[in-house]
Amino acid sequence: MTAGTVTSEVFTAAITLKPTAPQHFNLAFTAVTQPCPWPKAYGGDLVAAAAAAAMRSVTDGKTLHSMHSYFLRPADIGAEVRYEVEVLRDGRGYSTRQVRGYQNGKPLYACLANFAAGEPGGSFQAPFDAVADPESLPSTAGYLDGRDGGTMTAESKAYWAGGRSFDMRHVPGPVYLAVDGEKVPHQAVWIKPFDPLRPVDGLTDAQRDLAALAYVCDYTILEPVLRVLDLPWARPGLVTASLDHAMWFHRTGPVGDWLLYVQDAVAADAGRGLGHGRFFTREGVHLATVAQEGMIRAS
């Protein structure tokens, strides 16, 4: 990637797995955590790579429908993580996998992933309120142009603007340097890859797109909590970390056009906050739901 280029290749590199000999379970793969300007790797990097590993272990056509994850230790940036997959069950309608991520000889991530064959049962989705179109909103790069403050560095500014593989446009406004807009416990973020997602070895395009949702969801899921607490990302003394994560995939759909990520703060206390989010296509189809608890430490 050349200077000034924005691309979705960071995401596809994160979920490009290399088969390796298992040490604990049935199958194993390695993946390399991607660059970011923080002390440790991005949590969504681990979730998406684990999703890819689990999907590569299911070969009978079932689709990933849920993941439940714990972040045990921080991961080093630019280093291999070994994802070990345990085949817990293969049934006619459902299959279950456990995935553990190891680095430096220690487990740093664990999840259970469930897969479904699918069957008739009716369809429903909750509505959401209309928001401004993404074309009417500034990109992160446009919003940050000429703005500085707090703990933001040139490196973190470049990462927010173009290093996360996806264009992100906030309603009512971002929480990078200050809480832009009302300090309310909800927001929405339009999300779109900077360029078309590349093929990923070992995954179908539909599986890659499920992994894309798992990857991008972690960037902003705590922001409604930060918004209502008036804690922008660049606030001196603010430290956050992902603790646990749950995700349900209701429907498959391409991740190439704008998606709307509708988010709410559920609770915050004792240095932890819980965020809830739903992904919709631009046409209003509900693809996935996320819940995540994170550490929020504001000195």
Helices and strands as residue ranges (DSSP letters): H 9-14, E 18-20, E 27-32, H 43-56, E 63-71, E 80-90, E 94-103, E 106-116, G 134-136, H 140-144, H 154-162, E 166-171, E 186-193, H 205-216, G 217-219, H 223-228, E 238-249, E 259-269, E 272-281, E 286-298
